[in-house]
Amino acid sequence: MSEPQRRRNLDLFLAHLDDLRRQLRGYSKIYVICDNASFHKSKDVRRYLEDWSHRIQIHFLPAYSPETNPIERVWWHLHETVTRNHRCKTMEELTSLAMEWLRYNNNYYADMRNIFALAA
């Protein structure tokens, strides 16, 4: 059995910034694009950036920005195709329809997944 995925939190984000600094030593400046999770703007992150702002600069996406966040297009298509005005009687039935839609559209969104992986 694989290790459970770690939840996104402040400690994981700070560790990620440290990893970026170490792995990208050849770059004088590292630009990090973040969503608006509260820990991205926390006091601890601001303190971290006081020490490392010469190497790391954080840019925040607008709170809702489908044009700058490609996954929003996937969710929009899923909502339009499956969840809007559905007639499912149970959550299991709705989940099954959503999973079927995701499997069917897997190849269509392969390019977007590759973009997401590069941004992660």
Helices and strands as residue ranges (DSSP letters): H 10-23, E 30-34, G 38-41, H 43-52, E 56-60, H 71-78, I 79-83, H 91-104, H 110-119
